[in-house]
Amino acid sequence: MTRRYSAWTLAKEGLRGHAGWQPAWRSPAPKPSYDAVIIGGGGHGLATAYYLAKNHGIRNVAVIEKAWLGGGNTGRNTTTIRSNYFYPESVALYDFALKLYEGLGRELNYNIMFSQRGVLTVAHSEGEMEIAARIVNAMQINGTDAELLTPAQALDKAPLLNRDPRARYPVFGAVWQGRAGVARHDAVAWGYARAADGLGVDIIQDCEVTDFLVENGRCTGVETTRGTIRARSVGLAVAGHSSVLAAKAGFQLPIQSYSLQAMVSEPVKPCLDTVVLYMGTGTYLFQSDKGEIVVGGGLDRVPSYAQRGNPPMQRTVLSGMLEMFPSFGQLKMLRQWAGNVDVVPDSSPLIGPSPLPGLYLNCGWGTGGFKSIPAGGWLLAHLMATGSHHAVSRPFDLDRFVTGRLVDEAAGSGIAH
């Protein structure tokens, strides 16, 4: 049984020289068969395993990861969590995730460092303020928190913003979502892994899927570098490599993979206590708990599976940062990285059964993967356990590209990426 973390156990272990801590999860060898197998040991895969065990009582579950736990997009993002989307289907999905995040640390008995510091989306013209007003109205109608701020109110949230009236992107106002924020990406993965392991889930690392078992037209398991593993149902949660695994299963997905890069500066004294995004540039940033300025931007529109940045895009992102905060011009950048994101034509995820019966999809999140981890895991677990959609996931089925009922958030969210 998983040991409960508390101030008492921390104090007790401190007096014992911290000699009594045990590994947070096991590293078992794969069994020949499971009730369910989830491919992908990132946040979505681990959350799916946890909710299969917790919500549906299915504990004979394996999570298969080709490398190490949380080493993909879960460890390569900018950790922002928000639900400031336009369409009701999107708000229902991302606000579901936000609500789960609000209680996740307590539920998992793990400090995910969730900080609801708010997200400020800044507009730069009368036209963009009209878009901002539409977003705020839609969010409020759809039942989530949103405010339309004046220029003075926006500058009050982030006093170091560029106040020059001659600025290329002047501050005309902003959309404010106060419940939004950030969390520690590694901690989310580790918390779900520990909780799932405590419910009997096997987490198998260094185990790459090489093919799918298909019998009588149905997926019945996977071939891996550590042997054949059979399963009654298989879930796919591998983000930017979804199209690669889909090809192994014999079908195509409407996904294009791109690099989404970010970077952090040297630590500085506290100067920014919210997340700020500029509509005009797509650059966004916040200050981490360690004092680093975390900076991200739009997609590098060159299809790629690489987990590294591209100098032209770095220049674009950093020029956007300097337009927002001229005082950051003296910052030294410490490191940069990129995630491999899976983008769908309507910029909304794919959740549902795949063209191969027995194989279920959780992919196409694009730049929204981290913020949606709890919801993505909950909904994929529901699909794998029941064989049918949850009401929140139904609009995001692959069949929307046949019916034409797209959920096009590319422009609706008012965000460049």
C-alpha positions as CSV (number, residue, x, y, z in Angstrom):
1,M,0.0,0.0,0.0
2,T,1.3,3.4,-0.9
3,R,2.7,5.3,2.1
4,R,0.9,8.6,2.8
5,Y,3.0,11.7,2.6
6,S,2.4,14.2,5.4
7,A,4.3,16.7,7.6
8,W,4.5,14.0,10.2
9,T,6.2,11.5,7.9
10,L,8.5,14.2,6.6
11,A,9.5,15.1,10.2
12,K,9.9,11.5,11.2
13,E,12.1,10.7,8.2
14,G,14.2,13.8,8.9
15,L,15.0,12.5,12.4
16,R,15.9,9.1,10.9
17,G,18.2,10.6,8.3
18,H,15.7,10.0,5.5
19,A,16.6,6.4,5.4
20,G,13.1,5.0,5.4
21,W,11.7,6.3,2.1
22,Q,10.7,3.7,-0.5
23,P,10.5,4.1,-4.3
24,A,7.3,6.0,-5.3
25,W,6.4,3.2,-7.8
26,R,7.5,-0.3,-8.7
27,S,9.4,-1.2,-11.9
28,P,7.9,-4.7,-12.7
29,A,8.5,-6.9,-15.6
30,P,5.6,-7.0,-18.1
31,K,3.0,-9.7,-17.6
32,P,1.7,-11.7,-20.6
33,S,-1.7,-10.1,-20.5
34,Y,-3.7,-7.3,-18.9
35,D,-7.3,-6.1,-18.9
36,A,-6.0,-2.8,-20.3
37,V,-2.7,-1.5,-21.8
38,I,-2.0,2.2,-22.2
39,I,0.8,3.2,-24.6
40,G,2.6,6.3,-23.4
41,G,4.0,7.0,-19.9
42,G,3.3,10.7,-19.9
43,G,0.6,12.6,-18.0
44,H,-2.3,11.4,-20.1
45,G,-1.3,7.8,-20.1
46,L,-0.6,7.7,-16.3
47,A,-3.8,9.6,-15.6
48,T,-5.8,7.1,-17.7
49,A,-4.3,4.2,-15.7
50,Y,-5.1,5.9,-12.5
51,Y,-8.8,6.6,-13.4
52,L,-9.2,3.1,-14.8
53,A,-8.3,1.8,-11.4
54,K,-10.0,4.4,-9.3
55,N,-13.2,5.1,-11.2
56,H,-13.9,1.8,-12.9
57,G,-12.1,-0.8,-10.6
58,I,-9.9,-2.1,-13.4
59,R,-6.5,-2.6,-11.8
60,N,-4.9,-5.2,-14.0
61,V,-3.5,-2.4,-16.1
62,A,-0.1,-1.7,-17.7
63,V,1.4,1.7,-18.8
64,I,4.0,1.1,-21.5
65,E,6.7,3.8,-22.0
66,K,9.5,3.5,-24.6
67,A,11.8,5.7,-22.6
68,W,11.4,7.1,-19.1
69,L,8.3,8.2,-17.3
70,G,7.3,11.8,-18.2
71,G,10.2,12.2,-20.7
72,G,8.1,13.4,-23.6
73,N,5.8,16.4,-23.8
74,T,4.9,16.1,-20.1
75,G,8.4,17.2,-19.3
76,R,8.8,19.6,-22.2
77,N,6.1,22.2,-21.9
78,T,5.4,25.5,-20.2
79,T,2.9,24.1,-17.6
80,T,0.1,26.7,-18.1
81,I,-3.3,25.5,-17.2
82,R,-6.4,27.4,-18.4
83,S,-9.9,27.0,-19.9
84,N,-10.2,30.4,-21.8
85,Y,-11.6,28.8,-25.0
86,F,-14.4,30.0,-27.2
87,Y,-16.7,27.0,-28.1
88,P,-18.9,25.3,-25.4
89,E,-17.4,21.9,-26.2
90,S,-13.9,23.2,-25.6
91,V,-14.8,25.1,-22.4
92,A,-16.5,22.0,-21.0
93,L,-13.4,19.9,-21.7
94,Y,-10.7,22.3,-20.4
95,D,-12.7,23.5,-17.5
96,F,-13.3,19.9,-16.5
97,A,-9.5,19.5,-16.5
98,L,-9.1,22.8,-14.5
99,K,-11.6,21.7,-11.9
100,L,-9.8,18.3,-11.5
101,Y,-6.5,20.2,-11.2
102,E,-7.9,22.3,-8.4
103,G,-8.2,19.2,-6.1
104,L,-5.5,17.0,-7.7
105,G,-2.8,17.5,-5.1
106,R,-5.1,16.4,-2.3
107,E,-6.5,13.5,-4.2
108,L,-3.1,12.1,-5.2
109,N,-1.4,13.0,-1.9
110,Y,1.3,14.7,-3.9
111,N,2.3,18.3,-4.1
112,I,1.9,19.2,-7.8
113,M,2.7,22.9,-7.0
114,F,-0.5,24.1,-8.6
115,S,-0.5,27.9,-8.5
116,Q,-3.7,29.7,-9.6
117,R,-2.0,33.0,-10.5
118,G,-4.3,33.8,-13.4
119,V,-3.7,34.2,-17.2
120,L,-3.7,37.7,-18.8
121,T,-4.3,37.7,-22.5
122,V,-3.5,41.1,-23.8
123,A,-5.2,42.8,-26.8
124,H,-3.5,45.5,-28.9
125,S,-6.3,47.2,-31.0
126,E,-10.0,47.9,-31.1
127,G,-10.4,44.9,-33.4
128,E,-8.6,42.6,-30.9
129,M,-10.7,44.0,-28.1
130,E,-13.8,43.0,-30.0
131,I,-12.4,39.4,-30.2
132,A,-11.6,39.7,-26.5
133,A,-15.1,40.7,-25.6
134,R,-16.5,37.8,-27.7
135,I,-14.2,35.4,-25.8
136,V,-15.2,36.7,-22.4
137,N,-18.9,36.6,-23.3
138,A,-18.6,33.0,-24.5
139,M,-16.7,31.9,-21.5
140,Q,-19.2,33.4,-19.1
141,I,-22.1,31.9,-21.0
142,N,-20.3,28.6,-21.0
143,G,-20.0,28.7,-17.2
144,T,-16.4,29.6,-16.5
145,D,-14.7,32.6,-15.1
146,A,-13.6,35.5,-17.3
147,E,-13.3,39.3,-17.1
148,L,-12.7,42.0,-19.8
149,L,-10.1,44.4,-18.4
150,T,-9.3,48.0,-19.3
151,P,-5.8,49.0,-20.1
152,A,-5.3,50.3,-16.6
153,Q,-6.5,47.1,-15.1
154,A,-4.3,45.0,-17.4
155,L,-1.2,47.0,-16.5
156,D,-2.1,46.7,-12.8
157,K,-1.9,42.9,-13.2
158,A,1.5,43.1,-14.8
159,P,3.1,46.5,-14.0
160,L,6.3,45.9,-16.0
161,L,4.4,45.6,-19.3
162,N,5.4,48.0,-22.1
163,R,3.5,51.2,-21.4
164,D,4.9,53.2,-24.3
165,P,1.9,54.5,-26.3
166,R,4.1,54.3,-29.4
167,A,4.8,50.6,-28.8
168,R,4.2,48.3,-31.8
169,Y,1.7,46.3,-29.7
170,P,0.1,48.8,-27.2
171,V,-2.0,47.6,-24.4
172,F,-5.7,48.1,-25.3
173,G,-7.1,45.8,-22.6
174,A,-7.1,42.1,-21.8
175,V,-9.0,38.9,-21.1
176,W,-8.4,37.8,-17.5
177,Q,-9.1,34.3,-16.1
178,G,-8.2,34.2,-12.4
179,R,-8.6,30.5,-11.8
180,A,-6.0,29.7,-14.4
181,G,-2.3,29.1,-13.5
182,V,0.6,26.8,-13.6
183,A,1.7,23.5,-12.0
184,R,5.0,21.5,-11.8
185,H,5.0,19.2,-14.9
186,D,7.2,16.5,-13.4
187,A,5.1,16.4,-10.2
188,V,1.9,15.8,-12.1
189,A,3.4,12.8,-13.8
190,W,5.0,11.5,-10.6
191,G,1.8,12.0,-8.6
192,Y,-0.3,10.0,-11.1
193,A,2.4,7.3,-11.3
194,R,2.6,6.9,-7.6
195,A,-1.2,6.8,-7.1
196,A,-1.7,4.4,-10.0
197,D,1.0,2.1,-8.7
198,G,-0.7,2.2,-5.3
199,L,-3.8,0.8,-7.0
200,G,-2.0,-2.0,-8.6
201,V,-1.1,-0.6,-12.0
202,D,2.2,-1.8,-13.6
203,I,4.4,1.0,-15.0
204,I,6.8,-0.5,-17.5
205,Q,9.6,1.8,-18.8
206,D,12.1,1.1,-21.6
207,C,9.5,-0.9,-23.4
208,E,8.8,0.3,-27.0
209,V,5.7,-0.8,-29.0
210,T,6.8,-2.3,-32.3
211,D,3.5,-3.5,-33.6
212,F,-0.1,-4.3,-32.7
213,L,-1.7,-7.7,-32.3
214,V,-4.8,-7.8,-34.5
215,E,-7.1,-10.9,-34.4
216,N,-10.5,-11.1,-36.2
217,G,-10.2,-7.4,-37.1
218,R,-9.7,-6.3,-33.5
219,C,-6.7,-5.1,-31.5
220,T,-5.9,-7.7,-28.9
221,G,-2.5,-6.4,-27.6
222,V,0.9,-5.1,-28.6
223,E,4.3,-6.4,-29.6
224,T,7.0,-4.7,-27.7
225,T,10.8,-4.8,-27.3
226,R,10.1,-6.7,-24.1
227,G,7.8,-9.3,-25.6
228,T,4.1,-9.8,-26.5
229,I,1.5,-8.2,-24.2
230,R,-2.1,-9.1,-24.7
231,A,-5.0,-6.8,-23.6
232,R,-8.8,-6.6,-23.8
233,S,-8.4,-2.9,-24.7
234,V,-5.5,-0.7,-25.7
235,G,-5.2,3.1,-25.2
236,L,-3.0,5.3,-27.3
237,A,-1.6,8.5,-25.5
238,V,1.7,9.3,-27.3
239,A,1.1,12.9,-28.4
240,G,3.4,13.9,-31.3
241,H,4.1,10.3,-32.2
242,S,0.4,9.3,-32.5
243,S,0.6,9.3,-36.3
244,V,3.6,6.9,-36.2
245,L,1.8,4.4,-33.9
246,A,-1.4,4.8,-36.0
247,A,0.5,3.7,-39.1
248,K,1.7,0.6,-37.3
249,A,-2.0,-0.1,-36.5
250,G,-2.9,0.3,-40.2
251,F,-4.7,3.6,-40.4
252,Q,-4.0,7.3,-40.8
253,L,-4.8,10.2,-38.5
254,P,-5.4,13.9,-39.5
255,I,-2.4,14.9,-37.5
256,Q,0.7,16.9,-38.3
257,S,3.6,17.0,-35.8
258,Y,5.5,20.2,-35.1
259,S,8.1,21.4,-32.6
260,L,6.8,23.8,-29.9
261,Q,9.8,25.4,-28.1
262,A,10.3,27.3,-24.9
263,M,13.2,28.7,-22.9
264,V,14.0,29.9,-19.4
265,S,16.1,32.8,-18.1
266,E,18.4,33.1,-15.2
267,P,16.6,33.5,-11.8
268,V,15.7,37.0,-10.9
269,K,13.8,38.6,-8.0
270,P,10.0,38.3,-8.0
271,C,8.7,40.7,-10.8
272,L,5.7,38.9,-12.4
273,D,3.0,37.0,-10.5
274,T,0.7,36.0,-13.4
275,V,0.9,34.4,-16.9
276,V,0.9,37.0,-19.7
277,L,0.2,36.3,-23.3
278,Y,0.2,38.8,-26.2
279,M,-2.5,38.2,-28.9
280,G,-0.3,40.0,-31.5
281,T,2.8,38.0,-31.1
282,G,1.7,34.7,-29.5
283,T,4.5,35.0,-27.0
284,Y,3.7,34.2,-23.4
285,L,5.7,34.1,-20.2
286,F,5.5,33.8,-16.4
287,Q,8.0,33.6,-13.5
288,S,8.6,30.2,-12.0
289,D,8.9,29.5,-8.3
290,K,12.7,29.5,-8.7
291,G,12.6,33.0,-10.2
292,E,13.3,32.0,-13.8
293,I,11.3,33.7,-16.6
294,V,9.6,30.9,-18.6
295,V,9.0,32.0,-22.2
296,G,7.1,30.3,-25.0
297,G,5.5,31.2,-28.3
298,G,3.9,29.8,-31.4
299,L,4.6,26.6,-33.3
300,D,7.6,26.2,-35.6
301,R,5.6,25.5,-38.7
302,V,8.1,23.0,-40.1
303,P,6.8,19.4,-39.7
304,S,9.2,17.6,-37.3
305,Y,9.5,15.0,-34.7
306,A,12.5,16.7,-33.2
307,Q,12.6,17.8,-29.5
308,R,14.8,20.8,-30.1
309,G,14.3,24.4,-31.1
310,N,15.0,26.3,-34.3
311,P,17.0,29.6,-34.2
312,P,14.5,31.6,-36.4
313,M,11.6,30.7,-34.0
314,Q,13.8,31.5,-31.0
315,R,14.3,35.0,-32.4
316,T,10.6,35.4,-33.0
317,V,9.8,34.4,-29.4
318,L,12.4,36.5,-27.8
319,S,11.6,39.6,-29.9
320,G,8.0,39.1,-28.7
321,M,9.2,39.0,-25.1
322,L,11.2,42.2,-25.5
323,E,8.2,43.9,-27.0
324,M,6.1,42.9,-23.9
325,F,8.8,43.6,-21.3
326,P,11.6,45.9,-22.4
327,S,13.1,45.7,-19.0
328,F,13.9,42.0,-19.6
329,G,16.4,42.9,-22.3
330,Q,19.3,42.2,-19.9
331,L,18.2,38.7,-18.9
332,K,20.5,35.8,-19.7
333,M,18.7,32.8,-21.2
334,L,19.8,29.6,-19.5
335,R,18.4,26.8,-21.7
336,Q,15.8,26.0,-24.3
337,W,13.9,22.9,-25.3
338,A,11.0,21.8,-27.5
339,G,8.1,19.4,-27.3
340,N,6.7,17.4,-30.3
341,V,3.1,18.4,-30.5
342,D,0.3,16.7,-32.5
343,V,-1.8,19.3,-34.3
344,V,-5.3,18.5,-35.9
345,P,-6.8,20.7,-38.6
346,D,-9.4,22.2,-36.2
347,S,-6.9,22.6,-33.3
348,S,-9.0,20.4,-31.1
349,P,-8.1,16.9,-29.7
350,L,-9.1,13.5,-30.8
351,I,-10.7,11.4,-28.1
352,G,-12.6,8.2,-29.0
353,P,-12.4,4.8,-30.7
354,S,-9.9,4.4,-33.5
355,P,-10.6,2.8,-36.9
356,L,-9.2,-0.4,-35.4
357,P,-11.7,-1.8,-32.8
358,G,-10.2,-2.3,-29.4
359,L,-7.8,0.6,-29.8
360,Y,-8.8,4.0,-28.3
361,L,-7.3,7.4,-29.0
362,N,-6.2,10.3,-26.8
363,C,-4.2,12.6,-29.0
364,G,-4.3,15.7,-31.2
365,W,-4.0,18.1,-28.2
366,G,-1.5,20.3,-29.9
367,T,-0.4,22.9,-27.5
368,G,-3.1,22.0,-25.0
369,G,-1.8,18.7,-23.7
370,F,-0.5,19.5,-20.2
371,K,-3.5,21.6,-19.2
372,S,-5.8,18.8,-20.1
373,I,-4.1,15.8,-18.5
374,P,-6.7,15.1,-15.8
375,A,-9.6,15.3,-18.2
376,G,-7.8,13.4,-21.0
377,G,-7.0,10.6,-18.6
378,W,-10.6,10.5,-17.1
379,L,-12.2,10.5,-20.6
380,L,-9.9,7.8,-22.1
381,A,-10.4,5.6,-19.0
382,H,-14.2,6.0,-19.5
383,L,-13.9,4.9,-23.1
384,M,-11.7,1.9,-22.4
385,A,-13.8,0.8,-19.5
386,T,-17.3,1.2,-21.1
387,G,-16.6,1.2,-24.8
388,S,-18.7,4.4,-25.1
389,H,-18.1,8.2,-24.9
390,H,-18.4,10.4,-21.9
391,A,-20.6,13.4,-22.7
392,V,-17.6,15.7,-22.6
393,S,-15.5,13.6,-25.0
394,R,-18.3,12.9,-27.6
395,P,-17.7,16.1,-29.7
396,F,-14.0,15.2,-30.1
397,D,-14.5,11.9,-31.8
398,L,-12.7,11.2,-35.0
399,D,-16.0,11.0,-36.8
400,R,-16.3,14.9,-36.8
401,F,-14.1,14.9,-39.9
402,V,-16.9,12.9,-41.6
403,T,-19.9,14.8,-40.3
404,G,-18.2,18.2,-40.5
405,R,-19.0,19.1,-36.9
406,L,-15.6,20.6,-36.3
407,V,-14.6,22.4,-33.1
408,D,-12.3,25.0,-34.7
409,E,-10.4,26.7,-31.9
410,A,-7.5,27.9,-34.1
411,A,-9.1,31.3,-34.4
412,G,-11.8,31.1,-31.8
413,S,-9.5,31.2,-28.9
414,G,-7.9,34.4,-30.1
415,I,-4.4,32.9,-29.6
416,A,-1.8,32.6,-32.3
417,H,-1.1,28.9,-31.6
